[in-house]
Amino acid sequence: MNILIVNNTVIPATKYGGTERIIWWLGRELNKLGHKVTYLVAAGSLCPFAKVLIYIPTVDINSQVPDEIDIVHFQYAINGFTKKPYLVTVHNNPGEVVLDQNSVFVSANQAERHGSSVFVYNGIDPDDYRKPNFDGKRSHLHFLAKAAWRIKNVKGAIDIATRSNNKMVVLGGTRLNLKMGFRFTPNLNISFRGMVDNDQKSEVMNGSKGMVFPVLWHEPFGIAIIESLYFGCPVFATPYGSLPELVPAKVGVLSNSKSVLIEALKHTESFNKRLCHEYAADNFNVLNMAAGYIKLYQKVLDGHKLNPQSPQLQSTNLPKFLPWNN
């Protein structure tokens, strides 16, 4: 197949960038499988394994798609595209909007919440990380997310890590944050690394006893979850969105109760690091992701719609923040 992957941001992402890293891994794996991959992405993008075209937001998208393309894989909501067969991956929680009939979600929960059953799990490429070290000393917990987003609940993560007598490294945040008002964390048992690349993440997670992830929204997927499990880190989180799919009891604890998670964080050693790694490596790898999308590409090329009707959020007027109890 001749596949065009479209996103309106720069690739590759060197630090933060969930969607950017997923489409990079996907394109590289599709290339390895013998497909021809082209990216239509923002100016400044570079890629050694695929052709790069520059996306221009002010120009009709139909005129930017080359004639030789077989299928177009959009990574953002679109309107009015008619030139080629296409599908759209929904990476976020888009709210109360009607989505394209060829929408693909990134977890079963995200799909179900929009009246769909079409999803492909994200997968990581281990070639972009250090090798997990299961025998080294593990001295801290870690939090990995864009900490400035209140829905990620770094404050709650710090609270339960501290109350369980653990040190924690925050990846994706800073001790002083002025972007969302004045936020300062004086607790010296909590260290902050800011935005990090895969090598820096690898270092921290190879020394981590577990990931703390008490999100307050329905997480669509959560690449940080499978990255952490890949490094042998069990996950201690709230049971929202994709979390129950990604974190069975053998690799973590899910609860919206602080007391339950605090007690679990006192017993991180009860989880098998190698089992966590093998679970993530077997279920959330880039080959599985590419294979899932290839099946959907073929279905669209055969003239079928992916959903019988346009997906949209089934439950409205949800609270801004989901419960976080004592």
HELIX and SHEET records of a PDB file:
HELIX    1   1 GLY A   18  LYS A   32  1                                  15    
HELIX    2   2 ILE A   61  GLN A   64  1                                   4    
HELIX    3   3 ALA A  108  ARG A  113  1                                   6    
HELIX    4   4 PRO A  126  ASP A  128  5                                   3    
HELIX    5   5 ARG A  150  LYS A  152  5                                   3    
HELIX    6   6 VAL A  154  ARG A  163  1                                  10    
HELIX    7   7 ASN A  198  ASN A  206  1                                   9    
HELIX    8   8 ILE A  223  TYR A  230  1                                   8    
HELIX    9   9 LEU A  243  LEU A  246  1                                   4    
HELIX   10  10 ALA A  249  VAL A  251  5                                   3    
HELIX   11  11 LYS A  258  LEU A  265  1                                   8    
HELIX   12  12 THR A  268  SER A  270  5                                   3    
HELIX   13  13 LYS A  273  ASN A  283  1                                  11    
HELIX   14  14 VAL A  286  LEU A  301  1                                  16    
SHEET    1   A 6 LYS A  51  ILE A  54  0                                        
SHEET    2   A 6 LYS A  36  VAL A  41  1                                        
SHEET    3   A 6 ASN A   2  VAL A   6  1                                        
SHEET    4   A 6 ILE A  71  PHE A  74  1                                        
SHEET    5   A 6 TYR A  86  THR A  89  1                                        
SHEET    6   A 6 SER A 103  VAL A 104  1                                        
SHEET    1   B 6 ILE A 190  GLY A 194  0                                        
SHEET    2   B 6 MET A 168  LEU A 171  1                                        
SHEET    3   B 6 HIS A 140  LEU A 144  1                                        
SHEET    4   B 6 SER A 208  PHE A 213  1                                        
SHEET    5   B 6 VAL A 235  ALA A 237  1                                        
SHEET    6   B 6 GLY A 252  LEU A 254  1                                        
SHEET    1   C 2 LEU A 176  ASN A 177  0                                        
SHEET    2   C 2 ARG A 183  PHE A 184 -1                                        
END                                                                             
